[in-house]
Amino acid sequence: MLWFYESLFPAVWILFLLYWQIKAADTKTTRRLEPAASRILRALIFLNAIVLLSTTRIPLPWLYVQLWPVGFWPFWLGVAVTIPGLLFAVWAREHLGRNWSRSVTIKQDHELITTGPYAMVRHPIYTGILAGFLGTAMAISQVRGFLVFLLIFLVFWIKLHMEEQWMRSQFGETYATYAHHTAALVPYLL
């Protein structure tokens, strides 16, 4: 049974990443793309997050400080946050369709999507992925999990601001109205 507890989160994240990679092939042609430096920096931070979550051999003991005892409740509470979060991101990705990109872009014939999960928050993919990292951190119950969550939050916050500027320049008042009525990441809060 121990193998189940040790394997569930890696399996969920691997399935999520495989889905994401497969879906990346079917998108519209890019008209405008963010600079390579910001894409590379984001990739390096995600790589560091993966390393922090996958190993316990980094010689910084404070990363592995237990914030609460590992056990049944933290594990399953983490599962209950991670899986719905990642499914929310998948729903948003499917709803966005061919307008999606892993980088900040403006696509040819770009459409402003404001329905489905985009009626709840402007950046539901980020919301879902952040929930996935938060649930993982809760299950791990160590400082490193919450450090990863904070790193990913900062990365998405910076990317979100760039996307907001581009969407405002592309869609003008229509986007400004949408942004005024729809939270960025957490309905009614943020």
C-alpha positions as CSV (number, residue, x, y, z in Angstrom):
1,M,0.0,0.0,0.0
2,L,3.0,2.3,0.6
3,W,3.7,2.3,-3.2
4,F,0.2,3.7,-3.8
5,Y,0.9,6.7,-1.5
6,E,4.3,7.3,-3.0
7,S,3.1,6.9,-6.6
8,L,-0.2,8.7,-6.8
9,F,1.0,12.3,-7.0
10,P,3.8,11.6,-9.5
11,A,1.4,9.5,-11.7
12,V,-1.2,12.3,-11.6
13,W,1.3,15.0,-12.6
14,I,2.9,12.8,-15.3
15,L,-0.6,12.1,-16.8
16,F,-1.4,15.9,-16.7
17,L,1.9,16.8,-18.4
18,L,1.4,14.1,-21.1
19,Y,-2.0,15.5,-21.8
20,W,-0.6,19.0,-21.9
21,Q,2.2,18.0,-24.3
22,I,-0.2,16.1,-26.7
23,K,-2.7,19.1,-26.8
24,A,0.1,21.6,-27.5
25,A,0.3,20.3,-31.1
26,D,-3.2,21.6,-32.2
27,T,-3.1,25.4,-31.9
28,K,-3.6,28.4,-34.1
29,T,-0.6,30.1,-35.8
30,T,1.2,32.5,-33.5
31,R,1.3,36.2,-34.6
32,R,3.0,37.6,-31.6
33,L,5.3,35.7,-29.1
34,E,6.7,36.8,-25.8
35,P,10.5,37.2,-25.6
36,A,12.6,34.0,-25.3
37,A,14.2,35.2,-22.1
38,S,10.9,35.1,-20.2
39,R,10.0,31.7,-21.6
40,I,13.4,30.2,-20.7
41,L,13.2,31.7,-17.1
42,R,9.8,30.2,-16.6
43,A,11.0,26.8,-17.9
44,L,13.9,26.9,-15.5
45,I,11.7,27.7,-12.5
46,F,9.3,24.9,-13.4
47,L,12.3,22.5,-13.7
48,N,13.5,23.6,-10.3
49,A,10.0,23.0,-8.9
50,I,10.0,19.4,-10.4
51,V,13.4,18.8,-8.8
52,L,12.3,20.1,-5.4
53,L,9.2,17.9,-5.4
54,S,10.9,14.8,-6.8
55,T,14.0,14.4,-4.6
56,T,14.8,14.5,-0.9
57,R,18.6,14.7,-1.6
58,I,19.1,18.4,-1.8
59,P,21.5,19.3,1.0
60,L,19.2,21.9,2.6
61,P,17.6,20.3,5.6
62,W,15.1,23.1,6.1
63,L,13.3,22.1,2.8
64,Y,12.2,18.9,4.5
65,V,10.9,20.3,7.7
66,Q,7.5,18.7,8.4
67,L,4.8,21.3,8.9
68,W,2.4,18.8,10.2
69,P,2.5,15.0,10.6
70,V,2.2,13.0,7.4
71,G,-0.8,10.8,7.4
72,F,-4.2,9.8,6.0
73,W,-5.9,13.3,6.2
74,P,-3.2,15.5,4.7
75,F,-2.7,13.0,1.9
76,W,-6.3,12.7,1.0
77,L,-7.0,16.4,1.5
78,G,-4.1,17.0,-0.9
79,V,-5.6,14.6,-3.4
80,A,-9.0,16.3,-3.0
81,V,-7.4,19.7,-4.0
82,T,-4.9,18.5,-6.6
83,I,-7.1,16.3,-8.8
84,P,-10.1,18.7,-9.1
85,G,-7.6,21.6,-9.6
86,L,-5.8,19.8,-12.5
87,L,-9.2,18.8,-14.0
88,F,-10.3,22.5,-13.8
89,A,-7.1,23.4,-15.8
90,V,-7.9,20.6,-18.4
91,W,-11.5,21.9,-18.7
92,A,-10.1,25.4,-19.3
93,R,-7.6,24.2,-21.8
94,E,-10.3,22.3,-23.7
95,H,-12.6,25.3,-23.6
96,L,-9.9,27.6,-24.9
97,G,-9.4,25.3,-27.8
98,R,-6.9,26.3,-30.5
99,N,-6.3,29.8,-28.9
100,W,-4.2,28.1,-26.2
101,S,-0.4,28.5,-26.0
102,R,2.1,27.7,-23.3
103,S,3.8,31.1,-23.9
104,V,2.2,34.5,-23.9
105,T,1.0,34.9,-27.5
106,I,-1.5,36.5,-29.8
107,K,-2.8,34.0,-32.3
108,Q,-4.0,34.4,-35.8
109,D,-7.8,35.0,-35.5
110,H,-7.4,35.2,-31.7
111,E,-10.7,35.0,-29.9
112,L,-11.6,36.3,-26.4
113,I,-13.1,33.4,-24.5
114,T,-15.3,34.4,-21.6
115,T,-17.5,31.4,-21.1
116,G,-17.1,28.1,-19.2
117,P,-14.3,28.3,-16.7
118,Y,-13.4,31.7,-18.2
119,A,-16.7,33.1,-16.8
120,M,-15.4,32.3,-13.3
121,V,-11.8,33.5,-13.6
122,R,-9.8,35.1,-16.4
123,H,-6.9,32.6,-15.9
124,P,-8.5,29.3,-15.0
125,I,-5.6,27.2,-16.3
126,Y,-3.3,29.0,-13.7
127,T,-6.0,28.6,-11.0
128,G,-6.2,24.8,-11.7
129,I,-2.4,24.3,-11.8
130,L,-1.9,26.3,-8.7
131,A,-4.6,24.2,-6.9
132,G,-2.7,21.1,-8.1
133,F,0.6,22.4,-6.5
134,L,-1.2,23.5,-3.4
135,G,-2.8,20.0,-2.9
136,T,0.6,18.4,-3.6
137,A,2.2,20.7,-0.9
138,M,-0.5,19.8,1.6
139,A,0.1,16.1,1.0
140,I,3.9,16.3,1.2
141,S,3.5,18.4,4.4
142,Q,7.0,19.9,4.0
143,V,8.4,23.3,3.5
144,R,9.6,22.4,0.0
145,G,6.0,21.8,-1.2
146,F,4.9,25.3,-0.2
147,L,8.1,26.8,-1.6
148,V,7.2,25.3,-5.0
149,F,3.7,26.6,-4.7
150,L,5.0,30.1,-4.0
151,L,7.5,29.9,-6.9
152,I,4.8,28.8,-9.4
153,F,2.4,31.4,-8.1
154,L,5.0,34.1,-8.7
155,V,5.7,32.8,-12.2
156,F,2.0,32.8,-13.1
157,W,1.5,36.2,-11.5
158,I,4.2,37.7,-13.8
159,K,2.9,35.8,-16.8
160,L,-0.6,36.8,-16.1
161,H,0.3,40.5,-16.1
162,M,2.0,40.2,-19.4
163,E,-1.1,38.4,-20.8
164,E,-3.4,41.0,-19.4
165,Q,-1.5,43.8,-21.2
166,W,-1.6,41.9,-24.5
167,M,-5.3,41.1,-24.2
168,R,-6.1,44.7,-23.4
169,S,-4.2,45.8,-26.5
170,Q,-5.8,43.1,-28.6
171,F,-9.4,43.4,-27.4
172,G,-9.5,46.9,-25.9
173,E,-12.7,47.9,-24.0
174,T,-14.2,44.4,-24.4
175,Y,-11.3,42.9,-22.4
176,A,-11.4,45.8,-19.9
177,T,-15.1,45.2,-19.2
178,Y,-14.5,41.4,-18.9
179,A,-11.5,42.0,-16.5
180,H,-13.7,44.4,-14.4
181,H,-16.3,41.8,-13.8
182,T,-14.2,38.6,-13.6
183,A,-11.5,37.9,-11.1
184,A,-8.0,36.9,-12.3
185,L,-7.4,33.7,-10.3
186,V,-9.9,33.2,-7.4
187,P,-13.5,34.1,-7.9
188,Y,-14.6,37.2,-6.0
189,L,-11.2,37.5,-4.4
190,L,-8.1,37.8,-6.7
